[in-house]
């Protein structure tokens, strides 16, 4: 091939590539969205029938979730009837969680070179009351059952001098004053009655007790994970078990469901532990990798989000239900379509 | 020394470069490889920049999977780099091997586009891109060094690194610009990325000339041992210096804490240092050609030592911030391409691929251990102590390297 032919072919190729890209962009700009089906009806939370439903919360548990059909806007169903979904016209959350009197919605601000989260405090009608800026990518949100305390966990990159890996940072909030109470790294820790400390301490996976003061969480240090019990007023942690990550405490406070690294493959499996006997057992299948914040539907069932297969989140993302008693074995049942970050409000 | 069978055209260019000492006189291969790298880095970095949000909030991969992907991106493909260097020298198919590395990255981008929103394919596709990067580095640097006379190694690597860094700076800006305009426009980012990567491969295939067959030296055996010794000194120096170098993120984080500015401005630092680097890479390369690569490298590490001293000093935070960013940029300008230039001068033509890969891997491994060591120091004591240990470490490393590189420091053209 002569030089001139090669150069001509090169320019033709460049024109095809540039033209193709421009053509694609022009076509794509005309399409409103890909990850959400905004044709779903959105209800105003103040609308009479929605308000009536929200007022029903005392009569039976309700489930709040983020809808992948509407960019993470909050959806509501009655736990007894998950088929009837109401998707509300709220903020678009990446993670959210709710208690009786309000909740927390973590929104991702994508408009900066280093995207990070804002924590919005919502009232019982999902109206934002205030906002705090967080330092990284949102991964977990949890609110105490009465809605007084909240916790958020974000991924922070370059936080740790030891490595360039992502680390987590967990902050506690007082939802009534809408202020951060404290960074969990400021708590003192005791293990077997002695002070325990290390610069690489990392906390995540907060789950509150009913009293709105004590909570359980994960402490990570030196490659190990511990279950710790925190006391907000004393700013203190006590190590209570080993090898427990992302605990979730049952409403009767007798069990925790947590994730544990799978023995034969990468990823996590859900386990349950009886807090009285300290006995623990796997509750989901070995082959399933599950890594979402677990929520208790009642004292014997948990629900959690999971991606199955490929495709847009609208199709692949859903909430599953698992029975925790040992006799039930490893099990999983479909619960809610196009949803993640479930929160049960009773 | 290595007089390979370069085409007359190529010799003419080299002569121009030597005589006029001009950047414009560099062999076209340098420019075209530079453009290839610019487009490829743009293509690659625009995807890397949007990947965390794409993975976590569009595909909803689990944080653990995300950790694996992030780890893949941080880790260099050092082993692949070495293997590719060896294959390059054995087959002498510089252009073909380099092209296959660029094509691997192109296929990775194409895969992201074709696989669509798929969490399953994300990890292998990111891995494929890293493998491609590992494959192309050694043959590319070998072509650069084989396309110019040894008197212009510094300038050639300087020009290449300047263009390469421009791409790495523009990529993330383009990626974010797309996402701001088009909601969830990840597919658009991938389409642009594919187009850029494809044009990059086309530039390489169309315009870069395969260096002509390299003929081994007549008295190869004797020379090889002598050359081998000098080269080992360069490679060991790269490792020793790497071992005393803290990570960029440490420098940035220290500045951010000193100045107390919000973390969302942290990316400005990530932009400022490459901006300094790319402005200085070419002039510093020419200085290296003039006064000797080894001396420039020592000067570069002295700049790094000044970064440490600045961070630990009691100067006003603003002064520390600006000085540290500029010095860090100067450090990269005076060491990255210049090390390749120094190593090229100590390598026979038929060893360029593996030799350059070995030097760069030696430095990577040194830095990796430094990072582990720093982490350990940080975990056991205060950060200030860790910084002080690294200061002493770098002074010791510089003394060791001055001895190792003494023949090159002394003998070089002044």
Boltz contact constraints between the chains, C-beta under 6 A:
constraints:
  - contact:
      token1: [A, 6]
      token2: [B, 206]
      max_distance: 6.0
  - contact:
      token1: [A, 10]
      token2: [B, 202]
      max_distance: 6.0
  - contact:
      token1: [A, 10]
      token2: [B, 206]
      max_distance: 6.0
  - contact:
      token1: [A, 13]
      token2: [B, 202]
      max_distance: 6.0
  - contact:
      token1: [A, 14]
      token2: [B, 199]
      max_distance: 6.0
  - contact:
      token1: [A, 17]
      token2: [B, 195]
      max_distance: 6.0
  - contact:
      token1: [A, 17]
      token2: [B, 198]
      max_distance: 6.0
  - contact:
      token1: [A, 17]
      token2: [B, 199]
      max_distance: 6.0
  - contact:
      token1: [A, 21]
      token2: [B, 191]
      max_distance: 6.0
  - contact:
      token1: [A, 21]
      token2: [B, 192]
      max_distance: 6.0
  - contact:
      token1: [A, 21]
      token2: [B, 195]
      max_distance: 6.0
  - contact:
      token1: [A, 24]
      token2: [B, 191]
      max_distance: 6.0
  - contact:
      token1: [A, 25]
      token2: [B, 188]
      max_distance: 6.0
  - contact:
      token1: [A, 28]
      token2: [B, 188]
      max_distance: 6.0
  - contact:
      token1: [A, 34]
      token2: [B, 184]
      max_distance: 6.0
  - contact:
      token1: [A, 35]
      token2: [B, 184]
      max_distance: 6.0
  - contact:
      token1: [A, 94]
      token2: [B, 57]
      max_distance: 6.0
  - contact:
      token1: [A, 108]
      token2: [B, 57]
      max_distance: 6.0
  - contact:
      token1: [A, 112]
      token2: [B, 264]
      max_distance: 6.0
  - contact:
      token1: [A, 113]
      token2: [B, 176]
      max_distance: 6.0
  - contact:
      token1: [A, 113]
      token2: [B, 267]
      max_distance: 6.0
  - contact:
      token1: [A, 114]
      token2: [B, 264]
      max_distance: 6.0
  - contact:
      token1: [A, 114]
      token2: [B, 267]
      max_distance: 6.0
  - contact:
      token1: [A, 115]
      token2: [B, 53]
      max_distance: 6.0
  - contact:
      token1: [A, 135]
      token2: [B, 263]
      max_distance: 6.0
  - contact:
      token1: [A, 139]
      token2: [B, 63]
      max_distance: 6.0
  - contact:
      token1: [A, 158]
      token2: [B, 249]
      max_distance: 6.0
  - contact:
      token1: [A, 158]
      token2: [B, 253]
      max_distance: 6.0
  - contact:
      token1: [A, 161]
      token2: [B, 250]
      max_distance: 6.0
  - contact:
      token1: [A, 161]
      token2: [B, 378]
      max_distance: 6.0
  - contact:
      token1: [A, 162]
      token2: [B, 375]
      max_distance: 6.0
  - contact:
      token1: [A, 162]
      token2: [B, 378]
      max_distance: 6.0
  - contact:
      token1: [A, 163]
      token2: [B, 375]
      max_distance: 6.0
  - contact:
      token1: [A, 164]
      token2: [B, 74]
      max_distance: 6.0
  - contact:
      token1: [A, 164]
      token2: [B, 249]
      max_distance: 6.0
  - contact:
      token1: [A, 166]
      token2: [B, 70]
      max_distance: 6.0
  - contact:
      token1: [A, 199]
      token2: [B, 379]
      max_distance: 6.0
  - contact:
      token1: [A, 200]
      token2: [B, 379]
      max_distance: 6.0
  - contact:
      token1: [A, 267]
      token2: [B, 64]
      max_distance: 6.0
  - contact:
      token1: [A, 291]
      token2: [B, 62]
      max_distance: 6.0
  - contact:
      token1: [A, 291]
      token2: [B, 64]
      max_distance: 6.0
  - contact:
      token1: [A, 307]
      token2: [B, 60]
      max_distance: 6.0
  - contact:
      token1: [A, 307]
      token2: [B, 119]
      max_distance: 6.0
  - contact:
      token1: [A, 310]
      token2: [B, 118]
      max_distance: 6.0
  - contact:
      token1: [A, 312]
      token2: [B, 117]
      max_distance: 6.0
  - contact:
      token1: [A, 313]
      token2: [B, 60]
      max_distance: 6.0
  - contact:
      token1: [A, 317]
      token2: [B, 60]
      max_distance: 6.0
